[in-house]
Amino acid sequence: MLGDKVLYQAAQLTHAERFAAARRAEGVPCHVVPDTTPKPPRPEQINPLTGQPRKRGRVR
């Protein structure tokens, strides 16, 4: 809580905004903030054909 406001922290901001809008319609003051926790590192992917780790050089 921040003062008299309820804080919602979420990774999916669109979902949290819709949820907060519904709470505001009920008269509950609330505020949405983005999730700032760091994501855990992903395990290395192994190529099933070669047994070697996949290269991570490609940017999507």
PDBQT receptor file of N, H, CA, C and O in Angstrom, charges set to zero:
ATOM      1  N   MET A   1       0.837  -1.173   0.000  1.00  0.00    +0.000 N 
ATOM      2  CA  MET A   1       0.000   0.000   0.000  1.00  0.00    +0.000 C 
ATOM      3  C   MET A   1       0.887   1.243   0.000  1.00  0.00    +0.000 C 
ATOM      4  O   MET A   1       1.954   1.270   0.615  1.00  0.00    +0.000 OA
ATOM      5  N   LEU A   2       0.434   2.232  -0.681  1.00  0.00    +0.000 N 
ATOM      6  H   LEU A   2      -0.432   2.211  -1.180  1.00  0.00    +0.000 HD
ATOM      7  CA  LEU A   2       1.113   3.522  -0.746  1.00  0.00    +0.000 C 
ATOM      8  C   LEU A   2       0.125   4.563  -0.242  1.00  0.00    +0.000 C 
ATOM      9  O   LEU A   2      -0.755   5.009  -0.979  1.00  0.00    +0.000 OA
ATOM     10  N   GLY A   3       0.278   4.944   1.019  1.00  0.00    +0.000 N 
ATOM     11  H   GLY A   3       0.992   4.582   1.617  1.00  0.00    +0.000 HD
ATOM     12  CA  GLY A   3      -0.721   5.832   1.613  1.00  0.00    +0.000 C 
ATOM     13  C   GLY A   3      -2.037   5.086   1.722  1.00  0.00    +0.000 C 
ATOM     14  O   GLY A   3      -2.134   4.084   2.432  1.00  0.00    +0.000 OA
ATOM     15  N   ASP A   4      -3.046   5.570   1.023  1.00  0.00    +0.000 N 
ATOM     16  H   ASP A   4      -2.967   6.384   0.446  1.00  0.00    +0.000 HD
ATOM     17  CA  ASP A   4      -4.337   4.880   1.029  1.00  0.00    +0.000 C 
ATOM     18  C   ASP A   4      -4.591   4.140  -0.274  1.00  0.00    +0.000 C 
ATOM     19  O   ASP A   4      -5.689   3.627  -0.489  1.00  0.00    +0.000 OA
ATOM     20  N   LYS A   5      -3.570   4.077  -1.166  1.00  0.00    +0.000 N 
ATOM     21  H   LYS A   5      -2.678   4.494  -0.992  1.00  0.00    +0.000 HD
ATOM     22  CA  LYS A   5      -3.738   3.381  -2.447  1.00  0.00    +0.000 C 
ATOM     23  C   LYS A   5      -3.205   1.958  -2.355  1.00  0.00    +0.000 C 
ATOM     24  O   LYS A   5      -2.232   1.694  -1.649  1.00  0.00    +0.000 OA
ATOM     25  N   VAL A   6      -3.834   1.063  -3.057  1.00  0.00    +0.000 N 
ATOM     26  H   VAL A   6      -4.625   1.277  -3.630  1.00  0.00    +0.000 HD
ATOM     27  CA  VAL A   6      -3.373  -0.312  -3.157  1.00  0.00    +0.000 C 
ATOM     28  C   VAL A   6      -2.488  -0.403  -4.391  1.00  0.00    +0.000 C 
ATOM     29  O   VAL A   6      -2.889   0.025  -5.473  1.00  0.00    +0.000 OA
ATOM     30  N   LEU A   7      -1.277  -0.961  -4.240  1.00  0.00    +0.000 N 
ATOM     31  H   LEU A   7      -0.951  -1.309  -3.361  1.00  0.00    +0.000 HD
ATOM     32  CA  LEU A   7      -0.354  -1.107  -5.361  1.00  0.00    +0.000 C 
ATOM     33  C   LEU A   7      -0.459  -2.502  -5.944  1.00  0.00    +0.000 C 
ATOM     34  O   LEU A   7      -0.528  -3.486  -5.207  1.00  0.00    +0.000 OA
ATOM     35  N   TYR A   8      -0.473  -2.590  -7.267  1.00  0.00    +0.000 N 
ATOM     36  H   TYR A   8      -0.417  -1.791  -7.866  1.00  0.00    +0.000 HD
ATOM     37  CA  TYR A   8      -0.427  -3.873  -7.956  1.00  0.00    +0.000 C 
ATOM     38  C   TYR A   8       0.838  -3.898  -8.792  1.00  0.00    +0.000 C 
ATOM     39  O   TYR A   8       1.050  -3.019  -9.627  1.00  0.00    +0.000 OA
ATOM     40  N   GLN A   9       1.686  -4.906  -8.572  1.00  0.00    +0.000 N 
ATOM     41  H   GLN A   9       1.514  -5.620  -7.894  1.00  0.00    +0.000 HD
ATOM     42  CA  GLN A   9       2.912  -5.058  -9.340  1.00  0.00    +0.000 C 
ATOM     43  C   GLN A   9       2.736  -6.272 -10.231  1.00  0.00    +0.000 C 
ATOM     44  O   GLN A   9       2.386  -7.356  -9.763  1.00  0.00    +0.000 OA
ATOM     45  N   ALA A  10       2.985  -6.079 -11.541  1.00  0.00    +0.000 N 
ATOM     46  H   ALA A  10       3.269  -5.199 -11.921  1.00  0.00    +0.000 HD
ATOM     47  CA  ALA A  10       2.725  -7.171 -12.470  1.00  0.00    +0.000 C 
ATOM     48  C   ALA A  10       3.650  -7.091 -13.667  1.00  0.00    +0.000 C 
ATOM     49  O   ALA A  10       4.077  -6.011 -14.073  1.00  0.00    +0.000 OA
ATOM     50  N   ALA A  11       3.951  -8.258 -14.225  1.00  0.00    +0.000 N 
ATOM     51  H   ALA A  11       3.604  -9.135 -13.895  1.00  0.00    +0.000 HD
ATOM     52  CA  ALA A  11       4.747  -8.313 -15.443  1.00  0.00    +0.000 C 
ATOM     53  C   ALA A  11       3.876  -7.989 -16.652  1.00  0.00    +0.000 C 
ATOM     54  O   ALA A  11       4.336  -7.339 -17.591  1.00  0.00    +0.000 OA
ATOM     55  N   GLN A  12       2.633  -8.433 -16.636  1.00  0.00    +0.000 N 
ATOM     56  H   GLN A  12       2.259  -8.961 -15.873  1.00  0.00    +0.000 HD
ATOM     57  CA  GLN A  12       1.699  -8.137 -17.722  1.00  0.00    +0.000 C 
ATOM     58  C   GLN A  12       0.912  -6.889 -17.337  1.00  0.00    +0.000 C 
ATOM     59  O   GLN A  12      -0.117  -6.968 -16.665  1.00  0.00    +0.000 OA
ATOM     60  N   LEU A  13       1.416  -5.733 -17.777  1.00  0.00    +0.000 N 
ATOM     61  H   LEU A  13       2.252  -5.669 -18.323  1.00  0.00    +0.000 HD
ATOM     62  CA  LEU A  13       0.801  -4.473 -17.358  1.00  0.00    +0.000 C 
ATOM     63  C   LEU A  13      -0.621  -4.318 -17.864  1.00  0.00    +0.000 C 
ATOM     64  O   LEU A  13      -1.453  -3.720 -17.181  1.00  0.00    +0.000 OA
ATOM     65  N   THR A  14      -0.918  -4.843 -19.046  1.00  0.00    +0.000 N 
ATOM     66  H   THR A  14      -0.243  -5.328 -19.600  1.00  0.00    +0.000 HD
ATOM     67  CA  THR A  14      -2.276  -4.687 -19.573  1.00  0.00    +0.000 C 
ATOM     68  C   THR A  14      -3.276  -5.415 -18.680  1.00  0.00    +0.000 C 
ATOM     69  O   THR A  14      -4.374  -4.912 -18.443  1.00  0.00    +0.000 OA
ATOM     70  N   HIS A  15      -2.905  -6.595 -18.184  1.00  0.00    +0.000 N 
ATOM     71  H   HIS A  15      -2.013  -7.003 -18.377  1.00  0.00    +0.000 HD
ATOM     72  CA  HIS A  15      -3.801  -7.338 -17.298  1.00  0.00    +0.000 C 
ATOM     73  C   HIS A  15      -3.980  -6.590 -15.983  1.00  0.00    +0.000 C 
ATOM     74  O   HIS A  15      -5.088  -6.494 -15.456  1.00  0.00    +0.000 OA
ATOM     75  N   ALA A  16      -2.879  -6.063 -15.461  1.00  0.00    +0.000 N 
ATOM     76  H   ALA A  16      -1.978  -6.141 -15.888  1.00  0.00    +0.000 HD
ATOM     77  CA  ALA A  16      -2.952  -5.353 -14.190  1.00  0.00    +0.000 C 
ATOM     78  C   ALA A  16      -3.756  -4.066 -14.329  1.00  0.00    +0.000 C 
ATOM     79  O   ALA A  16      -4.497  -3.697 -13.419  1.00  0.00    +0.000 OA
ATOM     80  N   GLU A  17      -3.615  -3.379 -15.463  1.00  0.00    +0.000 N 
ATOM     81  H   GLU A  17      -3.013  -3.678 -16.203  1.00  0.00    +0.000 HD
ATOM     82  CA  GLU A  17      -4.382  -2.147 -15.676  1.00  0.00    +0.000 C 
ATOM     83  C   GLU A  17      -5.879  -2.432 -15.719  1.00  0.00    +0.000 C 
ATOM     84  O   GLU A  17      -6.675  -1.675 -15.164  1.00  0.00    +0.000 OA
ATOM     85  N   ARG A  18      -6.258  -3.512 -16.372  1.00  0.00    +0.000 N 
ATOM     86  H   ARG A  18      -5.612  -4.127 -16.823  1.00  0.00    +0.000 HD
ATOM     87  CA  ARG A  18      -7.680  -3.866 -16.436  1.00  0.00    +0.000 C 
ATOM     88  C   ARG A  18      -8.198  -4.243 -15.049  1.00  0.00    +0.000 C 
ATOM     89  O   ARG A  18      -9.315  -3.881 -14.677  1.00  0.00    +0.000 OA
ATOM     90  N   PHE A  19      -7.385  -4.967 -14.292  1.00  0.00    +0.000 N 
ATOM     91  H   PHE A  19      -6.478  -5.261 -14.594  1.00  0.00    +0.000 HD
ATOM     92  CA  PHE A  19      -7.766  -5.355 -12.934  1.00  0.00    +0.000 C 
ATOM     93  C   PHE A  19      -7.902  -4.109 -12.058  1.00  0.00    +0.000 C 
ATOM     94  O   PHE A  19      -8.856  -3.985 -11.290  1.00  0.00    +0.000 OA
ATOM     95  N   ALA A  20      -6.942  -3.187 -12.178  1.00  0.00    +0.000 N 
ATOM     96  H   ALA A  20      -6.168  -3.287 -12.802  1.00  0.00    +0.000 HD
ATOM     97  CA  ALA A  20      -6.985  -1.965 -11.381  1.00  0.00    +0.000 C 
ATOM     98  C   ALA A  20      -8.182  -1.098 -11.773  1.00  0.00    +0.000 C 
ATOM     99  O   ALA A  20      -8.802  -0.469 -10.916  1.00  0.00    +0.000 OA
ATOM    100  N   ALA A  21      -8.506  -1.067 -13.065  1.00  0.00    +0.000 N 
ATOM    101  H   ALA A  21      -8.003  -1.578 -13.761  1.00  0.00    +0.000 HD
ATOM    102  CA  ALA A  21      -9.669  -0.291 -13.506  1.00  0.00    +0.000 C 
ATOM    103  C   ALA A  21     -10.951  -0.850 -12.890  1.00  0.00    +0.000 C 
ATOM    104  O   ALA A  21     -11.848  -0.094 -12.517  1.00  0.00    +0.000 OA
ATOM    105  N   ALA A  22     -11.030  -2.161 -12.786  1.00  0.00    +0.000 N 
ATOM    106  H   ALA A  22     -10.302  -2.775 -13.089  1.00  0.00    +0.000 HD
ATOM    107  CA  ALA A  22     -12.204  -2.780 -12.167  1.00  0.00    +0.000 C 
ATOM    108  C   ALA A  22     -12.272  -2.432 -10.679  1.00  0.00    +0.000 C 
ATOM    109  O   ALA A  22     -13.352  -2.176 -10.146  1.00  0.00    +0.000 OA
ATOM    110  N   ARG A  23     -11.102  -2.422 -10.003  1.00  0.00    +0.000 N 
ATOM    111  H   ARG A  23     -10.225  -2.630 -10.436  1.00  0.00    +0.000 HD
ATOM    112  CA  ARG A  23     -11.090  -2.059  -8.582  1.00  0.00    +0.000 C 
ATOM    113  C   ARG A  23     -11.465  -0.592  -8.396  1.00  0.00    +0.000 C 
ATOM    114  O   ARG A  23     -12.170  -0.241  -7.450  1.00  0.00    +0.000 OA
ATOM    115  N   ARG A  24     -10.984   0.278  -9.317  1.00  0.00    +0.000 N 
ATOM    116  H   ARG A  24     -10.412  -0.007 -10.086  1.00  0.00    +0.000 HD
ATOM    117  CA  ARG A  24     -11.337   1.699  -9.227  1.00  0.00    +0.000 C 
ATOM    118  C   ARG A  24     -12.834   1.896  -9.410  1.00  0.00    +0.000 C 
ATOM    119  O   ARG A  24     -13.435   2.759  -8.770  1.00  0.00    +0.000 OA
ATOM    120  N   ALA A  25     -13.441   1.089 -10.289  1.00  0.00    +0.000 N 
ATOM    121  H   ALA A  25     -12.953   0.388 -10.808  1.00  0.00    +0.000 HD
ATOM    122  CA  ALA A  25     -14.888   1.177 -10.500  1.00  0.00    +0.000 C 
ATOM    123  C   ALA A  25     -15.651   0.788  -9.236  1.00  0.00    +0.000 C 
ATOM    124  O   ALA A  25     -16.766   1.255  -9.005  1.00  0.00    +0.000 OA
ATOM    125  N   GLU A  26     -15.036  -0.075  -8.417  1.00  0.00    +0.000 N 
ATOM    126  H   GLU A  26     -14.130  -0.455  -8.604  1.00  0.00    +0.000 HD
ATOM    127  CA  GLU A  26     -15.647  -0.465  -7.142  1.00  0.00    +0.000 C 
ATOM    128  C   GLU A  26     -15.374   0.557  -6.041  1.00  0.00    +0.000 C 
ATOM    129  O   GLU A  26     -15.897   0.442  -4.933  1.00  0.00    +0.000 OA
ATOM    130  N   GLY A  27     -14.547   1.565  -6.358  1.00  0.00    +0.000 N 
ATOM    131  H   GLY A  27     -14.122   1.659  -7.258  1.00  0.00    +0.000 HD
ATOM    132  CA  GLY A  27     -14.249   2.592  -5.366  1.00  0.00    +0.000 C 
ATOM    133  C   GLY A  27     -12.979   2.356  -4.580  1.00  0.00    +0.000 C 
ATOM    134  O   GLY A  27     -12.727   3.064  -3.604  1.00  0.00    +0.000 OA
ATOM    135  N   VAL A  28     -12.161   1.374  -4.975  1.00  0.00    +0.000 N 
ATOM    136  H   VAL A  28     -12.366   0.800  -5.768  1.00  0.00    +0.000 HD
ATOM    137  CA  VAL A  28     -10.905   1.091  -4.286  1.00  0.00    +0.000 C 
ATOM    138  C   VAL A  28      -9.793   1.848  -5.008  1.00  0.00    +0.000 C 
ATOM    139  O   VAL A  28      -9.535   1.566  -6.178  1.00  0.00    +0.000 OA
ATOM    140  N   PRO A  29      -9.120   2.804  -4.349  1.00  0.00    +0.000 N 
ATOM    141  CA  PRO A  29      -8.029   3.514  -5.019  1.00  0.00    +0.000 C 
ATOM    142  C   PRO A  29      -6.830   2.585  -5.188  1.00  0.00    +0.000 C 
ATOM    143  O   PRO A  29      -6.387   1.965  -4.221  1.00  0.00    +0.000 OA
ATOM    144  N   CYS A  30      -6.307   2.485  -6.394  1.00  0.00    +0.000 N 
ATOM    145  H   CYS A  30      -6.666   2.988  -7.180  1.00  0.00    +0.000 HD
ATOM    146  CA  CYS A  30      -5.187   1.583  -6.639  1.00  0.00    +0.000 C 
ATOM    147  C   CYS A  30      -4.283   2.161  -7.719  1.00  0.00    +0.000 C 
ATOM    148  O   CYS A  30      -4.662   3.072  -8.454  1.00  0.00    +0.000 OA
ATOM    149  N   HIS A  31      -3.077   1.606  -7.794  1.00  0.00    +0.000 N 
ATOM    150  H   HIS A  31      -2.769   0.865  -7.197  1.00  0.00    +0.000 HD
ATOM    151  CA  HIS A  31      -2.063   2.077  -8.728  1.00  0.00    +0.000 C 
ATOM    152  C   HIS A  31      -1.283   0.866  -9.223  1.00  0.00    +0.000 C 
ATOM    153  O   HIS A  31      -1.029  -0.059  -8.451  1.00  0.00    +0.000 OA
ATOM    154  N   VAL A  32      -0.902   0.856 -10.493  1.00  0.00    +0.000 N 
ATOM    155  H   VAL A  32      -1.108   1.607 -11.120  1.00  0.00    +0.000 HD
ATOM    156  CA  VAL A  32      -0.173  -0.273 -11.085  1.00  0.00    +0.000 C 
ATOM    157  C   VAL A  32       1.263   0.153 -11.349  1.00  0.00    +0.000 C 
ATOM    158  O   VAL A  32       1.508   1.228 -11.897  1.00  0.00    +0.000 OA
ATOM    159  N   VAL A  33       2.215  -0.696 -10.956  1.00  0.00    +0.000 N 
ATOM    160  H   VAL A  33       2.015  -1.569 -10.511  1.00  0.00    +0.000 HD
ATOM    161  CA  VAL A  33       3.633  -0.455 -11.233  1.00  0.00    +0.000 C 
ATOM    162  C   VAL A  33       4.196  -1.678 -11.950  1.00  0.00    +0.000 C 
ATOM    163  O   VAL A  33       3.736  -2.792 -11.701  1.00  0.00    +0.000 OA
ATOM    164  N   PRO A  34       5.188  -1.501 -12.843  1.00  0.00    +0.000 N 
ATOM    165  CA  PRO A  34       5.772  -2.649 -13.538  1.00  0.00    +0.000 C 
ATOM    166  C   PRO A  34       6.604  -3.509 -12.586  1.00  0.00    +0.000 C 
ATOM    167  O   PRO A  34       7.144  -3.019 -11.594  1.00  0.00    +0.000 OA
ATOM    168  N   ASP A  35       6.693  -4.784 -12.904  1.00  0.00    +0.000 N 
ATOM    169  H   ASP A  35       6.254  -5.182 -13.710  1.00  0.00    +0.000 HD
ATOM    170  CA  ASP A  35       7.488  -5.725 -12.121  1.00  0.00    +0.000 C 
ATOM    171  C   ASP A  35       8.959  -5.466 -12.417  1.00  0.00    +0.000 C 
ATOM    172  O   ASP A  35       9.375  -5.518 -13.574  1.00  0.00    +0.000 OA
ATOM    173  N   THR A  36       9.751  -5.187 -11.386  1.00  0.00    +0.000 N 
ATOM    174  H   THR A  36       9.413  -5.144 -10.446  1.00  0.00    +0.000 HD
ATOM    175  CA  THR A  36      11.163  -4.854 -11.575  1.00  0.00    +0.000 C 
ATOM    176  C   THR A  36      12.100  -5.959 -11.114  1.00  0.00    +0.000 C 
ATOM    177  O   THR A  36      13.316  -5.764 -11.108  1.00  0.00    +0.000 OA
ATOM    178  N   THR A  37      11.570  -7.115 -10.728  1.00  0.00    +0.000 N 
ATOM    179  H   THR A  37      10.582  -7.274 -10.732  1.00  0.00    +0.000 HD
ATOM    180  CA  THR A  37      12.443  -8.201 -10.291  1.00  0.00    +0.000 C 
ATOM    181  C   THR A  37      13.175  -8.772 -11.497  1.00  0.00    +0.000 C 
ATOM    182  O   THR A  37      12.563  -8.969 -12.546  1.00  0.00    +0.000 OA
ATOM    183  N   PRO A  38      14.483  -9.044 -11.371  1.00  0.00    +0.000 N 
ATOM    184  CA  PRO A  38      15.222  -9.591 -12.512  1.00  0.00    +0.000 C 
ATOM    185  C   PRO A  38      14.801 -11.025 -12.805  1.00  0.00    +0.000 C 
ATOM    186  O   PRO A  38      14.508 -11.799 -11.894  1.00  0.00    +0.000 OA
ATOM    187  N   LYS A  39      14.777 -11.365 -14.082  1.00  0.00    +0.000 N 
ATOM    188  H   LYS A  39      15.015 -10.736 -14.822  1.00  0.00    +0.000 HD
ATOM    189  CA  LYS A  39      14.411 -12.723 -14.476  1.00  0.00    +0.000 C 
ATOM    190  C   LYS A  39      15.595 -13.656 -14.237  1.00  0.00    +0.000 C 
ATOM    191  O   LYS A  39      16.742 -13.254 -14.432  1.00  0.00    +0.000 OA
ATOM    192  N   PRO A  40      15.336 -14.894 -13.819  1.00  0.00    +0.000 N 
ATOM    193  CA  PRO A  40      16.439 -15.832 -13.618  1.00  0.00    +0.000 C 
ATOM    194  C   PRO A  40      17.056 -16.207 -14.962  1.00  0.00    +0.000 C 
ATOM    195  O   PRO A  40      16.362 -16.211 -15.979  1.00  0.00    +0.000 OA
ATOM    196  N   PRO A  41      18.351 -16.522 -14.979  1.00  0.00    +0.000 N 
ATOM    197  CA  PRO A  41      18.979 -16.897 -16.247  1.00  0.00    +0.000 C 
ATOM    198  C   PRO A  41      18.404 -18.210 -16.777  1.00  0.00    +0.000 C 
ATOM    199  O   PRO A  41      18.129 -19.141 -16.021  1.00  0.00    +0.000 OA
ATOM    200  N   ARG A  42      18.233 -18.255 -18.084  1.00  0.00    +0.000 N 
ATOM    201  H   ARG A  42      18.456 -17.499 -18.699  1.00  0.00    +0.000 HD
ATOM    202  CA  ARG A  42      17.693 -19.466 -18.703  1.00  0.00    +0.000 C 
ATOM    203  C   ARG A  42      18.786 -20.524 -18.808  1.00  0.00    +0.000 C 
ATOM    204  O   ARG A  42      19.952 -20.197 -19.032  1.00  0.00    +0.000 OA
ATOM    205  N   PRO A  43      18.414 -21.785 -18.648  1.00  0.00    +0.000 N 
ATOM    206  CA  PRO A  43      19.420 -22.841 -18.816  1.00  0.00    +0.000 C 
ATOM    207  C   PRO A  43      19.851 -22.932 -20.278  1.00  0.00    +0.000 C 
ATOM    208  O   PRO A  43      19.101 -22.579 -21.187  1.00  0.00    +0.000 OA
ATOM    209  N   GLU A  44      21.055 -23.406 -20.478  1.00  0.00    +0.000 N 
ATOM    210  H   GLU A  44      21.665 -23.693 -19.739  1.00  0.00    +0.000 HD
ATOM    211  CA  GLU A  44      21.585 -23.527 -21.826  1.00  0.00    +0.000 C 
ATOM    212  C   GLU A  44      20.801 -24.585 -22.599  1.00  0.00    +0.000 C 
ATOM    213  O   GLU A  44      20.519 -25.664 -22.077  1.00  0.00    +0.000 OA
ATOM    214  N   GLN A  45      20.451 -24.268 -23.841  1.00  0.00    +0.000 N 
ATOM    215  H   GLN A  45      20.679 -23.392 -24.265  1.00  0.00    +0.000 HD
ATOM    216  CA  GLN A  45      19.701 -25.210 -24.669  1.00  0.00    +0.000 C 
ATOM    217  C   GLN A  45      20.682 -26.121 -25.405  1.00  0.00    +0.000 C 
ATOM    218  O   GLN A  45      21.688 -25.664 -25.947  1.00  0.00    +0.000 OA
ATOM    219  N   ILE A  46      20.374 -27.398 -25.413  1.00  0.00    +0.000 N 
ATOM    220  H   ILE A  46      19.557 -27.769 -24.973  1.00  0.00    +0.000 HD
ATOM    221  CA  ILE A  46      21.223 -28.392 -26.059  1.00  0.00    +0.000 C 
ATOM    222  C   ILE A  46      20.582 -28.812 -27.378  1.00  0.00    +0.000 C 
ATOM    223  O   ILE A  46      19.393 -29.127 -27.427  1.00  0.00    +0.000 OA
ATOM    224  N   ASN A  47      21.371 -28.814 -28.435  1.00  0.00    +0.000 N 
ATOM    225  H   ASN A  47      22.337 -28.559 -28.395  1.00  0.00    +0.000 HD
ATOM    226  CA  ASN A  47      20.914 -29.280 -29.739  1.00  0.00    +0.000 C 
ATOM    227  C   ASN A  47      20.781 -30.800 -29.660  1.00  0.00    +0.000 C 
ATOM    228  O   ASN A  47      21.766 -31.480 -29.372  1.00  0.00    +0.000 OA
ATOM    229  N   PRO A  48      19.587 -31.352 -29.907  1.00  0.00    +0.000 N 
ATOM    230  CA  PRO A  48      19.408 -32.798 -29.765  1.00  0.00    +0.000 C 
ATOM    231  C   PRO A  48      20.174 -33.614 -30.806  1.00  0.00    +0.000 C 
ATOM    232  O   PRO A  48      20.467 -34.786 -30.567  1.00  0.00    +0.000 OA
ATOM    233  N   LEU A  49      20.499 -33.029 -31.940  1.00  0.00    +0.000 N 
ATOM    234  H   LEU A  49      20.261 -32.077 -32.134  1.00  0.00    +0.000 HD
ATOM    235  CA  LEU A  49      21.214 -33.774 -32.977  1.00  0.00    +0.000 C 
ATOM    236  C   LEU A  49      22.700 -33.903 -32.672  1.00  0.00    +0.000 C 
ATOM    237  O   LEU A  49      23.292 -34.962 -32.883  1.00  0.00    +0.000 OA
ATOM    238  N   THR A  50      23.301 -32.831 -32.179  1.00  0.00    +0.000 N 
ATOM    239  H   THR A  50      22.820 -31.970 -32.008  1.00  0.00    +0.000 HD
ATOM    240  CA  THR A  50      24.748 -32.838 -31.955  1.00  0.00    +0.000 C 
ATOM    241  C   THR A  50      25.128 -33.001 -30.497  1.00  0.00    +0.000 C 
ATOM    242  O   THR A  50      26.254 -33.398 -30.195  1.00  0.00    +0.000 OA
ATOM    243  N   GLY A  51      24.214 -32.704 -29.586  1.00  0.00    +0.000 N 
ATOM    244  H   GLY A  51      23.299 -32.382 -29.831  1.00  0.00    +0.000 HD
ATOM    245  CA  GLY A  51      24.538 -32.763 -28.169  1.00  0.00    +0.000 C 
ATOM    246  C   GLY A  51      25.320 -31.544 -27.699  1.00  0.00    +0.000 C 
ATOM    247  O   GLY A  51      25.723 -31.479 -26.537  1.00  0.00    +0.000 OA
ATOM    248  N   GLN A  52      25.540 -30.583 -28.583  1.00  0.00    +0.000 N 
ATOM    249  H   GLN A  52      25.212 -30.635 -29.527  1.00  0.00    +0.000 HD
ATOM    250  CA  GLN A  52      26.282 -29.372 -28.250  1.00  0.00    +0.000 C 
ATOM    251  C   GLN A  52      25.304 -28.263 -27.852  1.00  0.00    +0.000 C 
ATOM    252  O   GLN A  52      24.139 -28.287 -28.248  1.00  0.00    +0.000 OA
ATOM    253  N   PRO A  53      25.778 -27.299 -27.072  1.00  0.00    +0.000 N 
ATOM    254  CA  PRO A  53      24.896 -26.179 -26.729  1.00  0.00    +0.000 C 
ATOM    255  C   PRO A  53      24.577 -25.333 -27.954  1.00  0.00    +0.000 C 
ATOM    256  O   PRO A  53      25.401 -25.187 -28.858  1.00  0.00    +0.000 OA
ATOM    257  N   ARG A  54      23.374 -24.782 -27.970  1.00  0.00    +0.000 N 
ATOM    258  H   ARG A  54      22.705 -24.901 -27.236  1.00  0.00    +0.000 HD
ATOM    259  CA  ARG A  54      22.985 -23.905 -29.078  1.00  0.00    +0.000 C 
ATOM    260  C   ARG A  54      23.712 -22.579 -28.940  1.00  0.00    +0.000 C 
ATOM    261  O   ARG A  54      24.019 -22.127 -27.836  1.00  0.00    +0.000 OA
ATOM    262  N   LYS A  55      23.982 -21.960 -30.098  1.00  0.00    +0.000 N 
ATOM    263  H   LYS A  55      23.733 -22.327 -30.994  1.00  0.00    +0.000 HD
ATOM    264  CA  LYS A  55      24.651 -20.663 -30.108  1.00  0.00    +0.000 C 
ATOM    265  C   LYS A  55      23.625 -19.578 -29.841  1.00  0.00    +0.000 C 
ATOM    266  O   LYS A  55      22.492 -19.650 -30.316  1.00  0.00    +0.000 OA
ATOM    267  N   ARG A  56      24.028 -18.575 -29.080  1.00  0.00    +0.000 N 
ATOM    268  H   ARG A  56      24.948 -18.516 -28.694  1.00  0.00    +0.000 HD
ATOM    269  CA  ARG A  56      23.119 -17.490 -28.710  1.00  0.00    +0.000 C 
ATOM    270  C   ARG A  56      23.434 -16.207 -29.460  1.00  0.00    +0.000 C 
ATOM    271  O   ARG A  56      23.064 -15.133 -28.986  1.00  0.00    +0.000 OA
ATOM    272  N   GLY A  57      24.087 -16.265 -30.587  1.00  0.00    +0.000 N 
ATOM    273  H   GLY A  57      24.387 -17.137 -30.972  1.00  0.00    +0.000 HD
ATOM    274  CA  GLY A  57      24.486 -15.065 -31.299  1.00  0.00    +0.000 C 
ATOM    275  C   GLY A  57      23.370 -14.386 -32.059  1.00  0.00    +0.000 C 
ATOM    276  O   GLY A  57      23.494 -13.210 -32.399  1.00  0.00    +0.000 OA
ATOM    277  N   ARG A  58      22.292 -15.081 -32.335  1.00  0.00    +0.000 N 
ATOM    278  H   ARG A  58      22.191 -16.036 -32.059  1.00  0.00    +0.000 HD
ATOM    279  CA  ARG A  58      21.205 -14.519 -33.130  1.00  0.00    +0.000 C 
ATOM    280  C   ARG A  58      20.316 -13.627 -32.271  1.00  0.00    +0.000 C 
ATOM    281  O   ARG A  58      19.907 -14.020 -31.178  1.00  0.00    +0.000 OA
ATOM    282  N   VAL A  59      20.022 -12.441 -32.758  1.00  0.00    +0.000 N 
ATOM    283  H   VAL A  59      20.354 -12.122 -33.646  1.00  0.00    +0.000 HD
ATOM    284  CA  VAL A  59      19.158 -11.504 -32.045  1.00  0.00    +0.000 C 
ATOM    285  C   VAL A  59      17.802 -11.500 -32.712  1.00  0.00    +0.000 C 
ATOM    286  O   VAL A  59      17.701 -11.422 -33.937  1.00  0.00    +0.000 OA
ATOM    287  N   ARG A  60      16.753 -11.584 -31.901  1.00  0.00    +0.000 N 
ATOM    288  H   ARG A  60      16.835 -11.647 -30.906  1.00  0.00    +0.000 HD
ATOM    289  CA  ARG A  60      15.397 -11.596 -32.457  1.00  0.00    +0.000 C 
ATOM    290  C   ARG A  60      14.757 -10.270 -32.295  1.00  0.00    +0.000 C 
ATOM    291  O   ARG A  60      13.610 -10.084 -32.702  1.00  0.00    +0.000 OA
TER     292      ARG A  60
